[in-house]
Structure formats: structure tokens, C-alpha cells
Amino acid sequence: MNLSFAGCGFLAFYHLGVATCLSSHAPKFLKSVTAFAGASAGSLVATMLATSLPLNKCTDFVHELTEEARSHPLGPFNPQFDIVRSLQKGLELHLPSDSHKIASGRLYVSVTSLKERKNVIISEFESKEELIQVLLASCYIPFYAGLKFPQFKGQKWVDGGLSDNLPRLPFGRTIRVSPFSGKHNDICPQDASQGFTDVTYRNMNVYVNRENLQRELQIFLPPKREGIESLVQLGFYDALRFLQRENLCSYPMRAQSVS
């Protein structure tokens, strides 16, 4: 099986909750995963799992990034906040020197060609620097992140979520993880209402309901502490529900606090 994480900006705390649950309640399942995929912020969590980065260090880094964004008068929209540079520094610090070797053939990152406006899935990386550039490209939202587009292989690239926000790999079963409720997502919130319809946008299915519309607004805005805790808890218990449904739990289900 494969794991794919949707692009979702600051909602990525949901993915961290999912990763925490899988690591603590289904380590055997996590080790059996063939490949990890993702777009935008989802690609960062996919990278963390594909390269076995310490979950606590990655969580601390995302917390620090969020606090940095919130420290400015206009939040992440303040010109003094350079999200690309902050992400680059974090990746350079935490990724091991051989991360490109570990990730090649195991990590699949969705990016969008600026020139052709087409999606490309990158799964081979020639160096740690190229892996970082691919991840920065997958997270690069024009204007929001600036206009200095990431480059590699002689091209400019932008956010993978603009062309494929929830990659489905062509081999094996792909388990799709999204902080948005949707008909075809394997791990996602279970909203009280499914709305009046559902839509598929950039390969990610979502219900058109009040809860998802509220989540859309949270993509670009860093949450406060209580919002972070709520997202992590939600991801954790949605993943736990999936593990129980699929009989993949290594340990009995029980109530516990997640932070």
C-alpha cells in the first residue's frame, strides 16, 4: 500500500496528527508502506515518513514556523516573512545528507510546471539540494510565497496542488489522507453534514459543506495554539478510525491525549 497526503497549507497539523497515530498505533503497517506521496504541505509530511525523520523534531519545526508567521503584524502576508526561506532552512537542517538516496523511488512529489501548466510527479532525486528544491516547488504558491520561482532541471515550478493535490500512484492501493472531508478520501474528517454535493478538484474529492468552506480559509492563516491542538487531535482520531476499520491497529484503541 501507499500513503498520499493532500496539499493543505497550515492545515498540515492534521497530517502530523495522522502521522503520530500511525507511528504509535500501527508501526508494522507504516513499515510495510511501499511509497509515500504528497502535494504542497502534504509532500513535507510524506518526506518525513519516507526518510524516517523524527516526528517530534518535525512537529517542533512546524510549530516554530507557525509562531514565526503569527509574530508579524500581517501574519504570513507580511513582506518580512519569507516562508520559502524558512522552509529551506528547516529542510537543510533536518534532512540527512543522504536523504535523496533514501527518498528516490520511495517518495513521490507533485509539482506543476510553470511553463506547460502540467503536473509532474518527481520520484528520483540526484542530490539533497535537488530534493529540497522539489519540495519547495511543491509548496510554492505564486504571490503568496513571492515571485522567485524554485528551479531545477532547467525549469521553473510551482505548487503541486495546482495540478494534482492528492496524488494517486499507479501501483498498489493508495491510501488518501486529507484534512477535508470527501467521498473518496480514506483518512479524513467525518463531518455531520456531507453538504448538497461533492466535487473533485485537482484529483481531491471534497464535500461542499460548511465545515470544508471554513477549512479553506485556514489554509493560508496560521492557527492559534488551540487550533493546532484541535487539528492534531482530529487527524489522530481519524487515522485511528481508519486503522480499526482496516484491522491494522497494532495496539487496542483507547482514549488518549495528543499534542
KOLDO-52420 format. One record per residue (C-alpha): residue number from 1; residue in three letters; chain; x, y, z. Coordinates in steps of 0.1 Angstrom, whole numbers, plus 5000, padded with zeros to 4 digits. Each point is the difference from the previous one (the first is absolute). Layout:
residues N
site num = NUM residu = ALA chaine = A u = X v = Y w = Z .
...
//
This chain:
residues 259
site num = 1 residu = MET chaine = A u = 5000 v = 5000 w = 5000 .
site num = 2 residu = ASN chaine = A u = 5009 v = 5036 w = 4995 .
site num = 3 residu = LEU chaine = A u = 4993 v = 5031 w = 5020 .
site num = 4 residu = SER chaine = A u = 4991 v = 5034 w = 4984 .
site num = 5 residu = PHE chaine = A u = 4996 v = 5033 w = 5018 .
site num = 6 residu = ALA chaine = A u = 4980 v = 5029 w = 4986 .
site num = 7 residu = GLY chaine = A u = 5013 v = 5035 w = 4997 .
site num = 8 residu = CYS chaine = A u = 4984 v = 5021 w = 5027 .
site num = 9 residu = GLY chaine = A u = 5023 v = 5029 w = 5012 .
site num = 10 residu = PHE chaine = A u = 4998 v = 5006 w = 5037 .
site num = 11 residu = LEU chaine = A u = 4974 v = 4972 w = 5003 .
site num = 12 residu = ALA chaine = A u = 5031 v = 4977 w = 4999 .
site num = 13 residu = PHE chaine = A u = 4997 v = 4996 w = 5037 .
site num = 14 residu = TYR chaine = A u = 4972 v = 4975 w = 4992 .
site num = 15 residu = HIS chaine = A u = 5026 v = 4979 w = 4981 .
site num = 16 residu = LEU chaine = A u = 5023 v = 5001 w = 5030 .
site num = 17 residu = GLY chaine = A u = 4972 v = 4986 w = 5021 .
site num = 18 residu = VAL chaine = A u = 4995 v = 4972 w = 4974 .
site num = 19 residu = ALA chaine = A u = 5038 v = 4993 w = 5000 .
site num = 20 residu = THR chaine = A u = 5000 v = 4999 w = 5038 .
site num = 21 residu = CYS chaine = A u = 4972 v = 4975 w = 5001 .
site num = 22 residu = LEU chaine = A u = 5015 v = 4977 w = 4973 .
site num = 23 residu = SER chaine = A u = 5034 v = 5001 w = 5017 .
site num = 24 residu = SER chaine = A u = 4987 v = 4992 w = 5034 .
site num = 25 residu = HIS chaine = A u = 4971 v = 4976 w = 4992 .
site num = 26 residu = ALA chaine = A u = 5011 v = 4983 w = 4967 .
site num = 27 residu = PRO chaine = A u = 5038 v = 5000 w = 4997 .
site num = 28 residu = LYS chaine = A u = 4999 v = 4967 w = 4981 .
site num = 29 residu = PHE chaine = A u = 4976 v = 5014 w = 4975 .
site num = 30 residu = LEU chaine = A u = 5021 v = 5032 w = 4996 .
site num = 31 residu = LYS chaine = A u = 5031 v = 4978 w = 4993 .
site num = 32 residu = SER chaine = A u = 4981 v = 4981 w = 4974 .
site num = 33 residu = VAL chaine = A u = 4990 v = 5031 w = 4980 .
site num = 34 residu = THR chaine = A u = 5016 v = 4998 w = 4965 .
site num = 35 residu = ALA chaine = A u = 5000 v = 5037 w = 4992 .
site num = 36 residu = PHE chaine = A u = 4990 v = 5034 w = 5014 .
site num = 37 residu = ALA chaine = A u = 4986 v = 5028 w = 4979 .
site num = 38 residu = GLY chaine = A u = 4988 v = 5035 w = 5005 .
site num = 39 residu = ALA chaine = A u = 4994 v = 5034 w = 4986 .
site num = 40 residu = SER chaine = A u = 5009 v = 5034 w = 5016 .
site num = 41 residu = ALA chaine = A u = 5000 v = 4997 w = 5038 .
site num = 42 residu = GLY chaine = A u = 4991 v = 4963 w = 4996 .
site num = 43 residu = SER chaine = A u = 5032 v = 4993 w = 4982 .
site num = 44 residu = LEU chaine = A u = 5019 v = 5012 w = 5031 .
site num = 45 residu = VAL chaine = A u = 4982 v = 4975 w = 5023 .
site num = 46 residu = ALA chaine = A u = 5005 v = 4973 w = 4973 .
site num = 47 residu = THR chaine = A u = 5038 v = 5008 w = 5000 .
site num = 48 residu = MET chaine = A u = 5001 v = 4998 w = 5038 .
site num = 49 residu = LEU chaine = A u = 4985 v = 4964 w = 4999 .
site num = 50 residu = ALA chaine = A u = 5020 v = 4989 w = 4969 .
site num = 51 residu = THR chaine = A u = 5033 v = 5010 w = 5016 .
site num = 52 residu = SER chaine = A u = 4991 v = 4990 w = 5035 .
site num = 53 residu = LEU chaine = A u = 5006 v = 5035 w = 5014 .
site num = 54 residu = PRO chaine = A u = 4993 v = 5003 w = 5038 .
site num = 55 residu = LEU chaine = A u = 4964 v = 5010 w = 5003 .
site num = 56 residu = ASN chaine = A u = 5006 v = 5022 w = 5031 .
site num = 57 residu = LYS chaine = A u = 5026 v = 5021 w = 4982 .
site num = 58 residu = CYS chaine = A u = 4978 v = 5005 w = 4970 .
site num = 59 residu = THR chaine = A u = 4971 v = 5010 w = 5021 .
site num = 60 residu = ASP chaine = A u = 5021 v = 5024 w = 5019 .
site num = 61 residu = PHE chaine = A u = 5012 v = 5016 w = 4968 .
site num = 62 residu = VAL chaine = A u = 4964 v = 5004 w = 4987 .
site num = 63 residu = HIS chaine = A u = 4991 v = 5016 w = 5033 .
site num = 64 residu = GLU chaine = A u = 5029 v = 5024 w = 4997 .
site num = 65 residu = LEU chaine = A u = 4991 v = 5009 w = 4964 .
site num = 66 residu = THR chaine = A u = 4964 v = 5007 w = 5011 .
site num = 67 residu = GLU chaine = A u = 5011 v = 5022 w = 5029 .
site num = 68 residu = GLU chaine = A u = 5024 v = 5019 w = 4977 .
site num = 69 residu = ALA chaine = A u = 4971 v = 5006 w = 4976 .
site num = 70 residu = ARG chaine = A u = 4977 v = 5012 w = 5028 .
site num = 71 residu = SER chaine = A u = 5026 v = 5023 w = 5014 .
site num = 72 residu = HIS chaine = A u = 4997 v = 5025 w = 4972 .
site num = 73 residu = PRO chaine = A u = 4972 v = 5026 w = 4998 .
site num = 74 residu = LEU chaine = A u = 4986 v = 4986 w = 4968 .
site num = 75 residu = GLY chaine = A u = 5008 v = 4964 w = 5008 .
site num = 76 residu = PRO chaine = A u = 5013 v = 4980 w = 4970 .
site num = 77 residu = PHE chaine = A u = 4991 v = 5029 w = 4977 .
site num = 78 residu = ASN chaine = A u = 5026 v = 5023 w = 5016 .
site num = 79 residu = PRO chaine = A u = 5029 v = 5006 w = 4976 .
site num = 80 residu = GLN chaine = A u = 5025 v = 4993 w = 5028 .
site num = 81 residu = PHE chaine = A u = 4987 v = 4964 w = 5002 .
site num = 82 residu = ASP chaine = A u = 5018 v = 4979 w = 4974 .
site num = 83 residu = ILE chaine = A u = 4983 v = 4966 w = 5002 .
site num = 84 residu = VAL chaine = A u = 5021 v = 4985 w = 4972 .
site num = 85 residu = ARG chaine = A u = 5033 v = 5009 w = 5017 .
site num = 86 residu = SER chaine = A u = 4987 v = 4988 w = 5034 .
site num = 87 residu = LEU chaine = A u = 4990 v = 4966 w = 4984 .
site num = 88 residu = GLN chaine = A u = 5033 v = 4998 w = 4983 .
site num = 89 residu = LYS chaine = A u = 5020 v = 5005 w = 5032 .
site num = 90 residu = GLY chaine = A u = 4979 v = 4974 w = 5018 .
site num = 91 residu = LEU chaine = A u = 5004 v = 4974 w = 4972 .
site num = 92 residu = GLU chaine = A u = 5038 v = 5007 w = 4999 .
site num = 93 residu = LEU chaine = A u = 5002 v = 4995 w = 5037 .
site num = 94 residu = HIS chaine = A u = 4979 v = 4969 w = 5005 .
site num = 95 residu = LEU chaine = A u = 5004 v = 4980 w = 4968 .
site num = 96 residu = PRO chaine = A u = 5030 v = 4976 w = 5002 .
site num = 97 residu = SER chaine = A u = 5028 v = 5004 w = 4974 .
site num = 98 residu = ASP chaine = A u = 4989 v = 4968 w = 4982 .
site num = 99 residu = SER chaine = A u = 4962 v = 5009 w = 5001 .
site num = 100 residu = HIS chaine = A u = 4999 v = 5001 w = 4962 .
site num = 101 residu = LYS chaine = A u = 5012 v = 4964 w = 4998 .
site num = 102 residu = ILE chaine = A u = 4975 v = 4989 w = 5027 .
site num = 103 residu = ALA chaine = A u = 4971 v = 5019 w = 4983 .
site num = 104 residu = SER chaine = A u = 5007 v = 4989 w = 4964 .
site num = 105 residu = GLY chaine = A u = 4974 v = 4974 w = 4989 .
site num = 106 residu = ARG chaine = A u = 4982 v = 5003 w = 5033 .
site num = 107 residu = LEU chaine = A u = 4989 v = 5036 w = 5000 .
site num = 108 residu = TYR chaine = A u = 4977 v = 5015 w = 4973 .
site num = 109 residu = VAL chaine = A u = 4996 v = 5038 w = 5000 .
site num = 110 residu = SER chaine = A u = 4974 v = 5018 w = 4980 .
site num = 111 residu = VAL chaine = A u = 5012 v = 5032 w = 4982 .
site num = 112 residu = THR chaine = A u = 4986 v = 5022 w = 4973 .
site num = 113 residu = SER chaine = A u = 5021 v = 5012 w = 4970 .
site num = 114 residu = LEU chaine = A u = 4997 v = 5037 w = 4998 .
site num = 115 residu = LYS chaine = A u = 5006 v = 5000 w = 4962 .
site num = 116 residu = GLU chaine = A u = 4977 v = 4972 w = 4990 .
site num = 117 residu = ARG chaine = A u = 4975 v = 5003 w = 5029 .
site num = 118 residu = LYS chaine = A u = 5001 v = 4962 w = 5003 .
site num = 119 residu = ASN chaine = A u = 5004 v = 4977 w = 5029 .
site num = 120 residu = VAL chaine = A u = 5032 v = 4980 w = 5005 .
site num = 121 residu = ILE chaine = A u = 5007 v = 4974 w = 5027 .
site num = 122 residu = ILE chaine = A u = 5036 v = 5000 w = 5010 .
site num = 123 residu = SER chaine = A u = 5013 v = 4968 w = 5016 .
site num = 124 residu = GLU chaine = A u = 5038 v = 5000 w = 4993 .
site num = 125 residu = PHE chaine = A u = 5023 v = 5025 w = 5015 .
site num = 126 residu = GLU chaine = A u = 5037 v = 5006 w = 4991 .
site num = 127 residu = SER chaine = A u = 5010 v = 5018 w = 5031 .
site num = 128 residu = LYS chaine = A u = 4987 v = 5012 w = 5034 .
site num = 129 residu = GLU chaine = A u = 4999 v = 5035 w = 4984 .
site num = 130 residu = GLU chaine = A u = 4978 v = 4988 w = 4972 .
site num = 131 residu = LEU chaine = A u = 4977 v = 4983 w = 5024 .
site num = 132 residu = ILE chaine = A u = 4996 v = 5032 w = 5019 .
site num = 133 residu = GLN chaine = A u = 4994 v = 5020 w = 4969 .
site num = 134 residu = VAL chaine = A u = 4973 v = 4975 w = 4989 .
site num = 135 residu = LEU chaine = A u = 4983 v = 5003 w = 5034 .
site num = 136 residu = LEU chaine = A u = 5002 v = 5038 w = 5000 .
site num = 137 residu = ALA chaine = A u = 4985 v = 5000 w = 4965 .
site num = 138 residu = SER chaine = A u = 4971 v = 4978 w = 5011 .
site num = 139 residu = CYS chaine = A u = 4992 v = 5025 w = 5028 .
site num = 140 residu = TYR chaine = A u = 5005 v = 5031 w = 4979 .
site num = 141 residu = ILE chaine = A u = 4967 v = 5020 w = 4996 .
site num = 142 residu = PRO chaine = A u = 5006 v = 5029 w = 4976 .
site num = 143 residu = PHE chaine = A u = 4997 v = 5035 w = 5016 .
site num = 144 residu = TYR chaine = A u = 4993 v = 4985 w = 5035 .
site num = 145 residu = ALA chaine = A u = 5036 v = 4987 w = 5001 .
site num = 146 residu = GLY chaine = A u = 5014 v = 5027 w = 4976 .
site num = 147 residu = LEU chaine = A u = 5010 v = 4999 w = 4964 .
site num = 148 residu = LYS chaine = A u = 5034 v = 4985 w = 5002 .
site num = 149 residu = PHE chaine = A u = 4990 v = 4965 w = 4987 .
site num = 150 residu = PRO chaine = A u = 5020 v = 4969 w = 5010 .
site num = 151 residu = GLN chaine = A u = 5021 v = 4985 w = 4972 .
site num = 152 residu = PHE chaine = A u = 5014 v = 4966 w = 4992 .
site num = 153 residu = LYS chaine = A u = 5007 v = 4981 w = 4968 .
site num = 154 residu = GLY chaine = A u = 5001 v = 5033 w = 4982 .
site num = 155 residu = GLN chaine = A u = 4964 v = 5009 w = 5007 .
site num = 156 residu = LYS chaine = A u = 4979 v = 5021 w = 5023 .
site num = 157 residu = TRP chaine = A u = 4974 v = 4982 w = 5021 .
site num = 158 residu = VAL chaine = A u = 4971 v = 5009 w = 5023 .
site num = 159 residu = ASP chaine = A u = 4977 v = 4983 w = 5025 .
site num = 160 residu = GLY chaine = A u = 4991 v = 4964 w = 4992 .
site num = 161 residu = GLY chaine = A u = 4965 v = 5006 w = 5014 .
site num = 162 residu = LEU chaine = A u = 4992 v = 5022 w = 4971 .
site num = 163 residu = SER chaine = A u = 5000 v = 4969 w = 4977 .
site num = 164 residu = ASP chaine = A u = 4997 v = 4969 w = 5022 .
site num = 165 residu = ASN chaine = A u = 4993 v = 5007 w = 5037 .
site num = 166 residu = LEU chaine = A u = 4997 v = 4963 w = 5011 .
site num = 167 residu = PRO chaine = A u = 5022 v = 4978 w = 4978 .
site num = 168 residu = ARG chaine = A u = 4987 v = 4964 w = 4994 .
site num = 169 residu = LEU chaine = A u = 5029 v = 4977 w = 4991 .
site num = 170 residu = PRO chaine = A u = 4996 v = 4976 w = 4971 .
site num = 171 residu = PHE chaine = A u = 5011 v = 4970 w = 5019 .
site num = 172 residu = GLY chaine = A u = 4983 v = 4984 w = 5030 .
site num = 173 residu = ARG chaine = A u = 4973 v = 5016 w = 5022 .
site num = 174 residu = THR chaine = A u = 5005 v = 5036 w = 5008 .
site num = 175 residu = ILE chaine = A u = 4986 v = 5011 w = 5034 .
site num = 176 residu = ARG chaine = A u = 4990 v = 5036 w = 4997 .
site num = 177 residu = VAL chaine = A u = 5003 v = 5024 w = 5030 .
site num = 178 residu = SER chaine = A u = 4983 v = 5034 w = 5000 .
site num = 179 residu = PRO chaine = A u = 4989 v = 5025 w = 5026 .
site num = 180 residu = PHE chaine = A u = 4969 v = 5006 w = 4978 .
site num = 181 residu = SER chaine = A u = 4971 v = 4976 w = 5002 .
site num = 182 residu = GLY chaine = A u = 4993 v = 4982 w = 4967 .
site num = 183 residu = LYS chaine = A u = 4984 v = 4969 w = 4985 .
site num = 184 residu = HIS chaine = A u = 5032 v = 4984 w = 4988 .
site num = 185 residu = ASN chaine = A u = 5024 v = 5009 w = 5028 .
site num = 186 residu = ASP chaine = A u = 5011 v = 4971 w = 5022 .
site num = 187 residu = ILE chaine = A u = 5011 v = 5021 w = 5030 .
site num = 188 residu = CYS chaine = A u = 4981 v = 5033 w = 5004 .
site num = 189 residu = PRO chaine = A u = 4976 v = 5018 w = 5023 .
site num = 190 residu = GLN chaine = A u = 4966 v = 4985 w = 5005 .
site num = 191 residu = ASP chaine = A u = 4978 v = 5031 w = 4998 .
site num = 192 residu = ALA chaine = A u = 4964 v = 5000 w = 5013 .
site num = 193 residu = SER chaine = A u = 4988 v = 5012 w = 4965 .
site num = 194 residu = GLN chaine = A u = 5012 v = 4988 w = 4966 .
site num = 195 residu = GLY chaine = A u = 4985 v = 5031 w = 4985 .
site num = 196 residu = PHE chaine = A u = 4979 v = 5001 w = 4969 .
site num = 197 residu = THR chaine = A u = 5027 v = 4985 w = 4976 .
site num = 198 residu = ASP chaine = A u = 5036 v = 4991 w = 4997 .
site num = 199 residu = VAL chaine = A u = 5026 v = 5012 w = 4975 .
site num = 200 residu = THR chaine = A u = 5034 v = 4987 w = 4988 .
site num = 201 residu = TYR chaine = A u = 5025 v = 5028 w = 4996 .
site num = 202 residu = ARG chaine = A u = 5036 v = 4992 w = 4990 .
site num = 203 residu = ASN chaine = A u = 4994 v = 4963 w = 5008 .
site num = 204 residu = MET chaine = A u = 4988 v = 5007 w = 5035 .
site num = 205 residu = ASN chaine = A u = 4963 v = 4993 w = 5008 .
site num = 206 residu = VAL chaine = A u = 4983 v = 5023 w = 5025 .
site num = 207 residu = TYR chaine = A u = 4965 v = 5005 w = 5013 .
site num = 208 residu = VAL chaine = A u = 4985 v = 5034 w = 4995 .
site num = 209 residu = ASN chaine = A u = 4990 v = 5007 w = 5035 .
site num = 210 residu = ARG chaine = A u = 5005 v = 5027 w = 5027 .
site num = 211 residu = GLU chaine = A u = 5029 v = 4982 w = 5017 .
site num = 212 residu = ASN chaine = A u = 5021 v = 4997 w = 4969 .
site num = 213 residu = LEU chaine = A u = 4994 v = 5036 w = 4991 .
site num = 214 residu = GLN chaine = A u = 5013 v = 5010 w = 5034 .
site num = 215 residu = ARG chaine = A u = 5030 v = 4978 w = 4995 .
site num = 216 residu = GLU chaine = A u = 5008 v = 5017 w = 4967 .
site num = 217 residu = LEU chaine = A u = 5005 v = 5033 w = 5019 .
site num = 218 residu = GLN chaine = A u = 5025 v = 4983 w = 5023 .
site num = 219 residu = ILE chaine = A u = 5024 v = 4990 w = 4973 .
site num = 220 residu = PHE chaine = A u = 5018 v = 5033 w = 4999 .
site num = 221 residu = LEU chaine = A u = 4995 v = 5011 w = 5036 .
site num = 222 residu = PRO chaine = A u = 5022 v = 4985 w = 5027 .
site num = 223 residu = PRO chaine = A u = 4978 v = 4987 w = 5028 .
site num = 224 residu = LYS chaine = A u = 5002 v = 5009 w = 5037 .
site num = 225 residu = ARG chaine = A u = 5011 v = 4974 w = 5026 .
site num = 226 residu = GLU chaine = A u = 4964 v = 4988 w = 5005 .
site num = 227 residu = GLY chaine = A u = 4995 v = 4997 w = 4963 .
site num = 228 residu = ILE chaine = A u = 5033 v = 4980 w = 4996 .
site num = 229 residu = GLU chaine = A u = 4989 v = 4976 w = 5028 .
site num = 230 residu = SER chaine = A u = 4966 v = 4995 w = 4984 .
site num = 231 residu = LEU chaine = A u = 5015 v = 4992 w = 4966 .
site num = 232 residu = VAL chaine = A u = 5025 v = 4975 w = 5014 .
site num = 233 residu = GLN chaine = A u = 4973 v = 4983 w = 5021 .
site num = 234 residu = LEU chaine = A u = 4977 v = 4998 w = 4970 .
site num = 235 residu = GLY chaine = A u = 5027 v = 4984 w = 4978 .
site num = 236 residu = PHE chaine = A u = 5009 v = 4976 w = 5027 .
site num = 237 residu = TYR chaine = A u = 4965 v = 4987 w = 5006 .
site num = 238 residu = ASP chaine = A u = 4991 v = 4999 w = 4963 .
site num = 239 residu = ALA chaine = A u = 5031 v = 4978 w = 4994 .
site num = 240 residu = LEU chaine = A u = 4991 v = 4978 w = 5030 .
site num = 241 residu = ARG chaine = A u = 4966 v = 4995 w = 4986 .
site num = 242 residu = PHE chaine = A u = 5015 v = 4990 w = 4967 .
site num = 243 residu = LEU chaine = A u = 5024 v = 4975 w = 5017 .
site num = 244 residu = GLN chaine = A u = 4971 v = 4984 w = 5019 .
site num = 245 residu = ARG chaine = A u = 4979 v = 4997 w = 4968 .
site num = 246 residu = GLU chaine = A u = 5029 v = 4984 w = 4981 .
site num = 247 residu = ASN chaine = A u = 5010 v = 4978 w = 5029 .
site num = 248 residu = LEU chaine = A u = 5035 v = 5015 w = 5000 .
site num = 249 residu = CYS chaine = A u = 5003 v = 5011 w = 5036 .
site num = 250 residu = SER chaine = A u = 5030 v = 4985 w = 5018 .
site num = 251 residu = TYR chaine = A u = 4986 v = 5011 w = 5034 .
site num = 252 residu = PRO chaine = A u = 4965 v = 5002 w = 5014 .
site num = 253 residu = MET chaine = A u = 4981 v = 5033 w = 4994 .
site num = 254 residu = ARG chaine = A u = 4998 v = 5022 w = 5031 .
site num = 255 residu = ALA chaine = A u = 4994 v = 5036 w = 5008 .
site num = 256 residu = GLN chaine = A u = 5031 v = 5020 w = 5003 .
site num = 257 residu = SER chaine = A u = 5012 v = 5036 w = 4998 .
site num = 258 residu = VAL chaine = A u = 5020 v = 5011 w = 4969 .
site num = 259 residu = SER chaine = A u = 5020 v = 5032 w = 4998 .
//
